[in-house]
Amino acid sequence: MASWSVKDIPFADIDPRTVEKDDILFYVLASASMVESGSDTYTRNLVAYYGDNDDLARWLALQWEPEELQHGSALRAYIEHVWPDFDWDTAYRTFFADYAQRCTLDELEPTQGLELAARCVVEMGTASLYRSLQAYASEPVLRTLMDNIRSDEVRHYKYLYRYFCDYNARERNGRRAVFGALLRRLMEIRNDDADCAIRHVMAVREPQADAARLADVSRRTRLLIRRNLPVDMSVKMLLKPLDLPPRMQAGIEYPLNRLTRYLFLR
């Protein structure tokens, strides 16, 4: 069962004056609301991919998808309270037409176990994003909302990791194969979806903006996240599917800390 609901968030308590001038925060929240609101498209691919596992397919369809969509609804509601002039529907319509073309079965890993490893990276990324925003935010309602979403993403990670362990034991993927899946998805984390969303959000909010303005906003959104990124937590979540010996894990954590920071900045 979901641990919270959009109706539980006291949007009426928000003082827009404390947030509304934070341009970069707007773009981070708006782009996140777009991606989360389109998660049902990706879910359909995953349900089909794991159609031979009734328990996992059921969880994806009945638990994971509704919670991801709730994240999108809650973020949208926050935006509409603080920035009521933003035409969310128009931005989402153009974003989704673009985004839907990216969500195909061809983008999944070649085995079910490796795709679950890759999904762990995605959940690590979203948990880190919302933890960063919680640390950055000074407005109380936003901090509560970010904590709720972060908790969901960590719980999703744990569930997917448990299934990864089951599949990986059967598939016998070596650490090299698992690391390859993790690295491929990690390298994708900083582009595609978020940049796509920011582009469509800006086209509606600042139709006169040029490519330089878009590049500057994208860079500054990543900088906001990087400055508040829980790197140690992120790297530990990233490495967990590798099940490394303690000494080896300690040796690889430092370069991955640097790589993670770099991916969120460039």
Secondary structure, DSSP 4 states (H G I P E B T S, - for coil): --S--GGGS-GGG--GGGTTT-HHHHHHHHHHHHHHHTHHHHHHHHHHHTTT-HHHHHHIIIIIHHHHHHHHHHHHHHHHHH-TTS-HHHHHHHHHHHHGGG--GGGS-SSHHHHHHHHHHHHHHHHHHHHHHHHH--SHHHHHHHHHHHHHHHHHHHHHHHHHHHHHHHHT--HHHHHHHHHHHHHHTTSTHHHHHHHHHHHHH-TT--HHHHHHHHHHHHHHHHHT--HHHHHHHHHGGG---HHHHHHHHHHHHHHHHHHHH-
